[in-house]
Amino acid sequence: MRLLKRLVWSGCLLSLVWSAFPAERSLPPVKDTTVTIPVEEFSQFMKNSRVLIPWEELQKFLVTDGTGRYLRLPWETFLKFVEEKKPAAPKPPADYILSSFLYSGTPGQDSCNLKFSGNLFVLKDPAEGWTTVKLWPANLNFLSSLTVNGKPGQVLCKDGAYCLLLNETGSFRIEGQLQIRLTGETLRFWPPVGTASIIKLTLPPDYDFSAPGAATVSLARTTSATEAEATFSSVNAVEISWSPVIREPQQPKILSSLLLQYSLQPDLIRTTATVKYEILYQPVTSLQIKLPEGVRLINVSGNLIDWKETDSLVQVELKPKTKGQVQVYLTYEQELKPTDNQVRLTHPLCLQVEKTTGYATVVSTPSLEVSPEQLDGLVPVDPREIPGATTPAVLAMRFSRLPFSGSLKLLRHEEIPVLEATADSANAITALTLDGKSITRVIFNLRNNSQQFLRVRLPEKAQLWSVYVDQSPTKPLVGAAGEVLVPVLKSASRSERAMPVEIIYYLPGTAFSGNGFVEMSLPVVNVPIMHFMYSFYVPEKLVLSQFSGNLEQVKNFTVFGEEGAEKIPAAGPAKPVEAKFKDRSPVMKEEQGKVYLGQQLELERNISSILLRTDVPNQPAGGAGETTAGLLPLRIYIPATGQLLRFEKRLVIEEELKLKARYALRR
């Protein structure tokens, strides 16, 4: 203040100089000038600046006079120590930046010491406080040493983690050592948040290395060690595993399992062998199988390119570089004589294999009774235990080695023939005229397993007009004894539904006059008929009496079911066929009987039997029943009028059904 007061005399001069300053009021670079500035103006002028005068320099300008001590500072010297204040720098977005870490070490028995190194750049102004750098979790890793730019770092444990404390800005090199406990042959640790990791491990020679989640993995092998390196991006956890290299043998190893099925027939034994190979380590191009002596090879198939047989040795050619599972199927036969009561169990021998195990099953025809007689290396088991067996077996055995030996005892039984076909019912209707002519229509509801023909012996002088099999027109044949052969062997699978076979024939005769006897004969077939129903239409002018023959006259047809006999009323006016009379498959006995009875009633109403079969579509010519080329039979309908007489018979077995009666002409 004293200095300023003494410079008051220079106020006017300062005003002149100040007015010459530019708008931003920068300090004038003048020399040898004394300037007097009011305190208020000086404070405003120095608002964004500061004066820095070292004490040593300041002592040079101290002046003492009678009034006191003051500073006498030349203007040039004053300007030298004036420094304009710079604007404050913006606050950094983070306190520090931590780069990736490089870890290296050699795993031990229970732990691994990892040397680490990384770069740290601190941005926080020390004036704002200490910088805390969060590193590794303290409860999972042991930090044995840490240096910052080669000097020991200040580390503390905070919030369960190692933290580095710094009170200055700039770049720092962090180095040290971590000790991490191993889990078997697995290294797992948690790096600092937001840092990438490069891990280099030195492993024993011939070791494999895996790092799930690593961005890159490299492996370098030497005679003394295996150098492994993995790079991880910023992840929560790092996991690395290693294990000794498992080297495959230079030679292939082949295992095999065998499933044998012996199919016994009266004249031969057929063996089907399923060989399952397991080829390990190295690929193979061929396999060899030795057949038993005295057998005839039928076929070889499976996962192969080709095969050939030379002196009971089967050479199987495989695809190039074949490894893993391969299946080969062999079929061979061996003859059996009618006098043989013993059979030897043979088996193929798989060569070039370590071991062969498997199962054997025996399948036999019903005429051969089979029992084990001698088993060496074979253990009987339940046939249901055999894996992959589809055919029911009478015997099943297990073996754990090859070769084995075994024989079976055979007991031959003579087969008793059974019915190949039968007719559930036969529905017949005859229309007789006054001149003695007649037309007869018979429907045999046939169930057939393997019979090729239905043999029909027609009455003497009968003329066959039409034949239908399962609603299809069929061309009949002539048998050796003159009988009619109707083809009935169906190519389709077996069905419980009866197959209708329809025959229509014409029989000439002489005109009726006065009185006498009338005789009617019905066809004879080579299958049993369970129920024969016969409807006989005679002219109104004929009066019949004194019936004889092997047919029973009835007023109403009878259906025998599981609940006993049931009477069906006589036919009245023509009505639609009820649904219960339609054929269905399969049906109960009583219901099926009603179906056949309904069929008979419709015959009496002169309605085509095909109308009863709405569930079976018409088959075109050349269907299942056609056997020869040429004209096919026509569908013929019988003009049934006059008196209706009914007859029936149970269980007709290859017998001729006859009907005889006395007649008299009604006037």
C-alpha positions in Angstrom: 0.0 0.0 0.0 2.8 2.3 0.8 4.3 1.7 -2.6 1.1 2.5 -4.3 0.5 5.6 -2.3 3.9 6.9 -3.3 3.0 6.3 -6.9 -0.2 8.4 -6.8 1.6 11.2 -8.6 1.8 8.9 -11.6 -2.1 8.5 -11.8 -2.6 10.8 -14.7 0.2 9.2 -16.7 -1.4 5.7 -15.9 -4.7 6.9 -17.3 -3.0 7.9 -20.5 -1.2 4.6 -20.8 -4.2 2.5 -19.8 -6.4 4.1 -22.5 -3.8 3.1 -25.0 -4.1 -0.6 -24.0 -6.0 -3.0 -26.2 -9.5 -4.3 -25.2 -8.1 -7.5 -23.6 -6.0 -5.3 -21.3 -2.7 -7.1 -21.6 0.2 -5.7 -19.7 2.2 -3.2 -21.7 5.8 -4.1 -22.6 7.4 -0.8 -21.6 10.8 -0.1 -20.2 12.2 2.5 -17.8 8.7 3.6 -16.9 7.1 4.0 -13.6 3.4 3.2 -13.5 1.0 4.1 -10.7 -2.1 1.9 -10.6 -5.0 2.1 -8.1 -5.4 -0.9 -6.0 -8.9 -1.6 -7.4 -7.7 -1.4 -11.0 -4.7 -3.5 -10.2 -6.8 -6.3 -8.6 -9.1 -6.4 -11.6 -6.2 -6.4 -14.0 -4.6 -9.3 -12.3 -7.8 -11.4 -11.9 -6.8 -14.2 -14.2 -3.1 -14.0 -13.5 -0.7 -14.6 -10.6 2.6 -13.2 -9.6 5.3 -15.7 -8.7 8.4 -14.0 -7.2 10.9 -16.3 -5.4 12.0 -15.0 -2.0 15.7 -14.8 -3.1 14.6 -12.4 -5.9 12.2 -10.5 -3.7 15.0 -9.6 -1.2 16.8 -7.8 -3.9 14.0 -5.3 -4.3 13.5 -4.5 -0.6 14.1 -0.8 0.1 14.4 0.8 3.6 14.0 4.5 4.2 12.9 6.7 7.1 9.3 5.9 6.5 9.6 2.1 6.5 10.4 -0.9 4.3 8.8 -1.3 0.9 9.4 -2.9 -2.5 10.8 -1.0 -5.4 10.1 -3.2 -8.4 11.0 -2.1 -11.9 8.3 -2.7 -14.5 10.4 -5.0 -16.6 11.1 -7.1 -13.6 7.4 -7.1 -12.6 6.3 -8.4 -16.1 8.9 -11.2 -15.9 7.1 -12.6 -12.8 3.5 -12.2 -14.0 2.0 -15.5 -15.3 -1.5 -15.7 -16.7 -3.7 -18.3 -15.0 -4.6 -21.2 -17.4 -8.2 -22.6 -17.5 -8.8 -25.7 -15.4 -8.5 -29.1 -17.3 -11.6 -31.3 -17.6 -12.0 -34.2 -15.1 -11.0 -37.6 -16.7 -13.8 -40.2 -17.3 -12.0 -42.8 -15.1 -9.5 -42.8 -12.3 -7.1 -45.3 -14.0 -6.7 -47.5 -17.1 -5.5 -51.1 -16.5 -4.1 -52.9 -19.6 -4.0 -56.6 -20.3 -1.9 -58.9 -18.0 0.7 -61.4 -19.1 0.8 -64.5 -16.8 3.5 -67.2 -17.0 4.4 -70.1 -14.9 4.8 -73.9 -14.4 2.0 -75.8 -12.7 3.1 -77.8 -9.6 1.6 -80.6 -7.6 -1.2 -78.6 -5.9 -0.6 -75.0 -6.9 0.8 -72.8 -9.6 3.0 -69.7 -9.2 2.1 -67.2 -11.9 4.4 -64.3 -12.7 2.4 -61.4 -14.0 3.1 -58.1 -15.6 0.9 -55.3 -16.8 0.6 -51.5 -17.5 -1.3 -49.0 -15.4 -2.1 -45.4 -16.3 -3.4 -43.2 -13.5 -5.6 -40.2 -14.5 -6.9 -39.0 -11.1 -5.5 -35.8 -9.8 -3.6 -36.4 -6.6 -5.2 -33.2 -5.2 -8.5 -35.2 -5.3 -7.2 -38.0 -3.2 -5.5 -41.4 -3.5 -6.2 -43.7 -6.5 -7.4 -47.2 -5.5 -6.7 -49.8 -8.2 -8.8 -53.0 -7.7 -6.9 -56.2 -8.7 -7.5 -59.9 -7.9 -9.9 -61.4 -5.4 -8.1 -62.0 -2.1 -10.1 -65.1 -1.1 -9.2 -67.1 -4.2 -5.6 -66.0 -5.0 -2.5 -65.3 -2.9 -0.6 -62.2 -4.0 3.0 -63.0 -2.9 4.7 -59.9 -4.4 3.9 -56.7 -6.3 6.1 -53.9 -7.6 5.3 -50.6 -9.3 8.0 -49.3 -11.6 10.4 -51.7 -9.8 9.5 -50.5 -6.3 7.3 -52.3 -3.8 3.7 -51.3 -4.2 1.3 -50.2 -1.5 -1.4 -53.0 -1.4 -4.3 -53.5 0.9 -7.3 -55.9 1.1 -10.5 -54.1 0.6 -14.0 -55.5 -0.2 -12.5 -59.0 -0.6 -9.9 -57.9 -3.2 -6.3 -56.8 -3.4 -6.1 -53.0 -4.1 -3.1 -51.0 -5.1 -2.8 -47.4 -3.7 -1.2 -44.5 -5.7 -1.1 -40.8 -5.1 0.3 -39.6 -8.4 -0.6 -39.6 -12.0 1.2 -41.1 -15.0 2.2 -44.5 -16.4 3.3 -47.4 -14.2 4.6 -50.9 -14.8 3.1 -53.5 -12.4 4.9 -56.8 -11.9 4.6 -59.5 -9.3 3.7 -63.1 -8.5 0.4 -64.9 -7.8 0.0 -68.2 -6.1 -3.2 -70.1 -7.3 -4.4 -73.5 -5.9 -5.0 -76.1 -8.6 -8.1 -78.4 -8.9 -6.5 -81.6 -10.2 -5.0 -80.6 -13.5 -7.1 -77.5 -13.9 -6.1 -73.9 -13.3 -8.9 -71.5 -12.5 -8.7 -67.8 -11.4 -10.5 -64.5 -11.7 -8.4 -61.7 -13.4 -9.0 -58.0 -12.6 -12.3 -56.6 -14.0 -12.1 -55.3 -17.5 -8.6 -56.7 -18.3 -7.6 -59.2 -21.0 -5.3 -62.1 -20.1 -2.4 -63.8 -21.9 -1.4 -67.0 -20.1 1.7 -69.0 -20.9 2.3 -72.3 -19.1 5.2 -74.7 -19.3 3.9 -78.3 -19.1 5.6 -81.6 -19.2 6.3 -83.1 -22.6 3.5 -84.9 -24.5 0.7 -83.1 -22.7 -2.5 -81.8 -24.2 -3.9 -78.3 -23.3 -7.5 -77.0 -23.4 -8.8 -73.6 -22.6 -12.6 -73.2 -22.9 -13.6 -69.7 -23.8 -10.2 -68.7 -25.0 -9.9 -66.4 -28.0 -6.7 -68.1 -29.3 -4.9 -71.2 -28.2 -1.4 -72.3 -29.4 0.8 -75.3 -28.4 4.5 -75.8 -29.1 6.1 -79.2 -28.2 9.7 -79.8 -27.6 11.5 -82.9 -26.4 11.7 -81.4 -22.8 8.4 -79.5 -22.4 5.1 -78.4 -23.9 4.7 -74.6 -24.2 1.0 -73.7 -24.1 -0.4 -70.2 -24.6 -4.0 -69.0 -24.4 -5.5 -65.5 -24.9 -8.7 -64.5 -23.1 -10.7 -61.4 -23.7 -12.3 -59.5 -20.8 -14.0 -62.4 -19.0 -15.1 -63.1 -15.4 -13.1 -66.3 -15.0 -10.2 -68.1 -16.7 -10.0 -71.9 -16.8 -7.2 -74.0 -18.3 -6.9 -77.8 -18.2 -4.1 -80.1 -19.2 -3.6 -83.9 -19.4 -1.1 -86.4 -20.8 -1.4 -87.1 -24.5 -3.1 -90.5 -25.2 -1.4 -91.9 -28.3 -3.2 -94.5 -30.3 -1.4 -97.7 -31.0 0.1 -98.0 -34.4 -1.8 -101.3 -35.1 -5.6 -101.6 -35.2 -7.5 -103.4 -32.5 -10.7 -105.3 -33.6 -13.4 -106.6 -31.3 -16.4 -108.6 -32.5 -19.7 -109.8 -31.3 -21.7 -112.6 -33.0 -25.4 -113.4 -33.1 -26.2 -116.8 -34.5 -29.6 -118.0 -35.5 -30.0 -121.7 -36.4 -33.2 -122.4 -38.3 -34.0 -126.1 -38.3 -36.1 -127.7 -41.1 -36.7 -131.3 -41.8 -34.1 -131.5 -44.6 -31.6 -128.8 -43.7 -30.3 -126.4 -41.1 -29.8 -122.8 -42.1 -27.5 -120.5 -40.1 -27.7 -116.7 -40.2 -24.7 -115.0 -38.6 -24.6 -111.3 -37.7 -21.1 -110.2 -37.0 -20.7 -106.8 -35.4 -17.1 -105.4 -35.5 -15.6 -102.6 -33.5 -12.4 -101.3 -35.2 -10.3 -99.2 -32.9 -7.1 -97.0 -33.3 -6.2 -97.6 -36.9 -8.4 -98.2 -40.0 -8.5 -101.5 -41.9 -9.4 -102.3 -45.5 -10.5 -105.9 -45.2 -11.8 -108.6 -42.8 -11.5 -112.4 -42.9 -14.2 -114.9 -41.7 -13.6 -118.6 -41.8 -16.6 -120.8 -42.5 -17.3 -124.2 -40.9 -16.5 -127.2 -43.0 -19.2 -128.9 -45.0 -21.5 -125.9 -45.3 -22.8 -124.1 -48.4 -22.5 -120.3 -48.3 -25.7 -118.5 -49.5 -25.0 -114.8 -49.2 -22.7 -112.1 -47.6 -23.9 -108.6 -47.0 -23.4 -105.5 -44.7 -21.2 -102.4 -44.6 -18.8 -103.7 -47.3 -17.8 -103.1 -50.9 -17.3 -106.6 -52.1 -16.5 -110.2 -50.8 -15.2 -113.4 -52.2 -14.9 -117.0 -50.9 -11.8 -119.1 -51.3 -11.5 -122.5 -49.6 -14.1 -121.7 -46.9 -12.4 -118.3 -46.2 -14.5 -115.2 -46.8 -12.5 -112.1 -47.6 -14.6 -108.9 -47.0 -13.4 -105.7 -48.7 -14.3 -102.5 -46.7 -14.4 -98.9 -47.7 -11.0 -97.0 -47.4 -10.0 -96.0 -43.9 -12.8 -97.8 -42.2 -12.9 -97.4 -38.4 -15.7 -97.8 -35.8 -18.6 -100.2 -36.2 -19.0 -102.5 -39.1 -21.7 -105.2 -39.5 -21.4 -108.3 -41.8 -24.2 -110.7 -42.3 -23.6 -114.3 -43.5 -26.0 -117.1 -44.4 -25.0 -120.7 -45.0 -26.8 -124.0 -45.1 -26.1 -127.6 -44.2 -28.1 -130.6 -45.3 -30.0 -132.9 -42.9 -30.9 -136.5 -43.8 -34.3 -137.8 -42.9 -32.6 -140.3 -40.6 -30.5 -137.7 -38.7 -31.5 -137.5 -35.1 -28.6 -135.2 -34.1 -27.3 -132.0 -35.5 -24.0 -130.2 -34.7 -24.0 -126.5 -34.1 -21.4 -124.8 -36.3 -20.2 -121.2 -36.3 -18.0 -118.9 -38.4 -14.6 -117.9 -37.0 -13.7 -114.2 -37.0 -10.0 -113.9 -37.8 -7.8 -111.0 -36.8 -9.9 -110.1 -33.8 -9.0 -109.8 -30.1 -12.1 -111.6 -28.8 -15.6 -112.7 -29.9 -18.6 -113.0 -27.7 -22.3 -113.4 -28.5 -25.5 -115.4 -28.5 -27.1 -118.2 -30.4 -30.8 -119.0 -30.9 -32.5 -122.1 -32.3 -35.7 -121.8 -34.4 -37.4 -125.0 -35.4 -40.4 -126.2 -37.4 -43.3 -127.7 -35.4 -42.5 -131.2 -36.7 -39.0 -131.2 -35.1 -38.6 -131.4 -31.3 -35.3 -130.0 -30.3 -33.4 -130.5 -27.0 -29.7 -129.7 -26.1 -27.5 -132.8 -25.9 -23.9 -131.5 -25.5 -22.9 -127.9 -24.9 -19.2 -126.9 -24.4 -18.7 -123.2 -24.1 -22.5 -122.5 -24.4 -24.6 -121.4 -21.5 -28.5 -121.7 -21.9 -30.3 -118.4 -21.3 -33.9 -117.1 -21.6 -34.7 -116.3 -25.3 -36.1 -113.0 -24.1 -32.6 -111.9 -23.0 -31.2 -112.1 -26.6 -30.6 -108.5 -27.9 -31.9 -108.0 -31.4 -33.6 -111.4 -31.7 -37.0 -111.0 -33.5 -38.0 -114.6 -34.3 -39.4 -116.7 -31.3 -36.7 -119.3 -30.4 -37.1 -122.7 -28.8 -33.5 -122.5 -27.4 -31.2 -119.6 -26.6 -27.5 -119.8 -25.5 -24.7 -117.4 -24.6 -21.0 -117.8 -25.4 -18.0 -115.8 -24.3 -15.3 -117.3 -26.5 -14.8 -119.0 -29.8 -14.6 -121.8 -30.8 -17.4 -123.6 -28.9 -19.0 -126.9 -29.6 -22.5 -128.1 -29.2 -25.1 -130.5 -30.6 -28.9 -130.8 -30.5 -31.0 -133.9 -30.3 -33.8 -134.1 -32.9 -37.1 -135.9 -32.5 -39.1 -136.0 -35.7 -42.9 -136.0 -35.5 -45.3 -136.8 -38.4 -47.6 -133.9 -39.3 -51.3 -134.5 -39.2 -53.2 -132.8 -42.0 -55.8 -130.2 -41.0 -58.4 -128.4 -42.9 -57.1 -125.9 -45.4 -60.5 -124.4 -46.1 -64.0 -124.4 -44.9 -67.4 -122.8 -45.8 -69.3 -121.1 -43.0 -72.4 -121.4 -44.9 -73.8 -122.2 -48.4 -76.8 -120.2 -49.6 -78.6 -121.9 -52.5 -81.8 -121.1 -54.4 -83.5 -123.0 -57.2 -86.2 -121.9 -59.5 -88.2 -124.8 -61.2 -90.5 -124.3 -64.2 -93.4 -126.5 -65.4 -91.4 -127.8 -68.3 -88.9 -129.3 -65.8 -86.1 -126.8 -66.3 -84.3 -125.3 -63.3 -81.7 -122.6 -62.5 -79.7 -122.9 -59.3 -77.6 -120.3 -57.6 -75.2 -121.2 -54.8 -73.0 -118.9 -52.7 -70.3 -120.6 -50.6 -68.9 -118.3 -47.9 -65.4 -119.7 -47.9 -62.5 -119.3 -45.4 -59.3 -120.4 -47.0 -55.7 -120.7 -45.9 -53.8 -122.3 -48.7 -56.2 -124.2 -50.9 -55.7 -123.3 -54.5 -59.0 -124.4 -55.9 -62.6 -125.0 -54.7 -63.5 -128.3 -56.4 -67.2 -128.4 -57.4 -69.0 -131.5 -58.8 -72.2 -130.3 -60.4 -75.3 -132.5 -60.9 -75.3 -134.7 -63.9 -76.2 -132.8 -67.2 -75.8 -129.4 -65.4 -74.5 -126.5 -67.5 -72.3 -124.0 -65.7 -73.4 -120.4 -66.5 -71.5 -118.1 -64.1 -68.8 -118.0 -61.5 -67.9 -115.1 -59.2 -65.2 -115.1 -56.5 -65.3 -112.3 -54.0 -67.5 -110.2 -56.2 -65.2 -110.6 -59.2 -66.0 -112.6 -62.3 -63.8 -115.6 -62.6 -63.0 -118.0 -65.4 -63.3 -121.6 -64.0 -61.2 -124.6 -65.0 -61.9 -128.2 -65.6 -60.4 -130.8 -63.3 -59.0 -134.3 -64.1 -62.2 -136.0 -63.0 -64.4 -133.5 -64.9 -65.2 -131.4 -61.8 -65.2 -127.6 -61.9 -62.1 -125.9 -60.5 -62.7 -122.4 -59.1 -59.4 -120.5 -58.2 -59.7 -119.2 -54.7 -56.1 -118.7 -53.5 -55.8 -115.0 -52.7 -52.5 -113.1 -53.0 -53.5 -110.7 -50.2 -52.7 -111.4 -46.5 -55.0 -113.5 -44.4 -58.3 -112.0 -43.3 -61.0 -113.1 -40.9 -63.6 -112.2 -43.5 -65.2 -115.0 -45.4 -64.9 -114.9 -49.2 -68.1 -115.5 -51.2 -67.8 -117.9 -54.1 -70.9 -117.8 -56.3 -71.9 -120.5 -58.9 -75.0 -120.4 -61.2 -75.8 -123.4 -63.3 -78.7 -124.6 -65.5 -80.3 -128.1 -65.5 -82.6 -129.3 -68.3 -85.5 -131.5 -67.6 -88.9 -132.8 -68.9 -92.3 -131.2 -68.6 -94.6 -132.2 -65.7 -97.8 -134.0 -66.5 -100.3 -135.8 -64.3 -98.3 -136.8 -61.3 -95.0 -138.4 -60.5 -91.8 -137.6 -58.6 -89.5 -134.6 -58.8 -85.8 -135.0 -57.8 -83.2 -132.2 -57.2 -79.5 -132.6 -56.6 -77.1 -129.9 -55.4 -73.4 -129.5 -56.0 -70.7 -131.3 -54.0 -67.6 -129.4 -52.9 -64.3 -130.5 -51.4 -64.7 -128.4 -48.2 -66.9 -128.9 -45.2 -70.1 -126.7 -45.1 -71.2 -125.7 -41.6 -74.8 -124.7 -42.6 -76.5 -125.3 -45.9 -79.6 -123.2 -46.6 -81.8 -124.1 -49.6 -84.7 -122.1 -51.0 -86.8 -124.0 -53.6 -89.3 -122.2 -55.8 -91.9 -124.5 -57.5 -94.7 -123.5 -59.8 -98.1 -122.8 -58.2 -99.7 -125.7 -60.2 -97.4 -128.3 -58.6 -98.5 -129.8 -55.4 -95.5 -131.6 -53.6 -95.8 -134.2 -50.9 -93.9 -137.2 -49.4 -90.6 -135.4 -49.2 -87.4 -137.5 -48.8 -83.7 -137.1 -49.1 -81.0 -135.8 -46.8 -82.3 -132.2 -46.5 -84.7 -131.2 -43.7 -87.7 -129.2 -44.6 -88.2 -126.2 -42.3 -90.6 -123.3 -42.1 -88.0 -120.8 -41.0 -84.2 -121.1 -41.2 -82.4 -121.4 -37.9 -79.3 -119.5 -36.8 -77.2 -121.2 -34.1 -75.1 -118.8 -32.0 -73.5 -118.8 -28.7 -76.8 -118.4 -26.9 -78.5 -121.2 -28.8 -80.9 -121.5 -31.7 -82.8 -118.5 -32.9 -85.7 -118.6 -35.4 -85.7 -116.1 -38.3 -89.2 -115.3 -39.6 -90.1 -116.2 -43.1 -89.6 -113.8 -45.9 -92.4 -111.4 -46.5 -92.5 -108.5 -49.0 -89.2 -107.3 -50.2 -87.5 -104.9 -47.6 -84.2 -103.2 -47.5 -81.4 -105.4 -46.0 -80.9 -104.3 -42.4 -77.4 -103.2 -41.3 -77.0 -106.2 -39.0 -77.3 -108.5 -42.0 -74.4 -106.9 -43.9 -71.1 -108.7 -43.9 -68.5 -107.4 -41.5 -65.1 -108.6 -40.4 -64.6 -110.0 -37.8 -68.1 -110.7 -36.2 -69.4 -113.0 -33.5 -70.7 -116.4 -34.6 -74.4 -115.5 -34.0 -74.1 -112.2 -35.9 -72.2 -113.9 -38.7 -75.0 -116.5 -39.0 -77.5 -113.7 -39.3 -75.5 -112.2 -42.1 -75.6 -115.4 -44.0 -79.3 -115.8 -43.3 -79.9 -112.3 -44.5 -78.1 -113.2 -47.6 -80.4 -116.2 -48.1 -83.5 -114.1 -47.6 -82.3 -111.7 -50.2 -81.8 -114.5 -52.6 -85.4 -115.4 -52.0 -86.4 -111.9 -52.9 -84.5 -112.2 -56.2 -82.0 -109.4 -55.2 -78.4 -109.7 -56.4 -76.0 -110.7 -53.6 -73.8 -107.9 -54.6 -76.3 -105.5 -53.1 -75.6 -107.1 -49.8 -72.0 -106.1 -50.0 -72.0 -102.4 -50.0 -68.7 -102.3 -48.1 -66.9 -104.1 -50.9 -66.2 -102.2 -54.1 -66.7 -103.8 -57.4 -63.5 -105.2 -58.8 -62.8 -104.7 -62.5 -62.4 -107.6 -64.9 -59.0 -109.2 -64.5 -59.1 -109.1 -60.7 -57.9 -111.6 -58.1 -60.3 -114.3 -59.3 -59.3 -114.3 -63.0 -56.9 -117.0 -64.1 -57.2 -117.3 -67.8 -57.8 -115.0 -70.7 -61.1 -114.9 -72.6 -64.7 -113.9 -71.9 -65.7 -113.6 -68.3 -69.0 -114.9 -66.8 -72.0 -112.6 -66.7 -74.0 -111.8 -63.6 -77.2 -113.8 -63.8 -80.4 -113.3 -61.8 -82.9 -116.0 -61.2 -86.6 -115.3 -61.8 -87.8 -116.6 -58.5 -91.6 -116.9 -58.4 -94.2 -119.5 -57.2 -94.3 -121.5 -54.1 -91.3 -121.1 -51.6 -90.1 -124.2 -49.8 -87.2 -124.2 -47.4 -84.7 -126.8 -46.5 -81.4 -126.9 -44.5 -78.7 -129.2 -43.3 -75.9 -128.9 -40.7 -72.4 -130.0 -41.4 -72.2 -131.1 -45.0 -69.0 -133.0 -45.6 -68.4 -133.9 -49.3 -71.8 -135.4 -49.7 -74.4 -135.0 -52.4 -77.5 -133.2 -51.2 -80.7 -134.6 -52.7 -84.4 -133.8 -52.5 -87.2 -136.1 -53.7 -90.9 -135.5 -53.6 -94.2 -136.7 -55.2 -95.9 -134.1 -57.3 -99.4 -133.7 -58.7 -100.6 -131.0 -61.1 -103.2 -128.7 -59.6 -106.3 -128.2 -61.8 
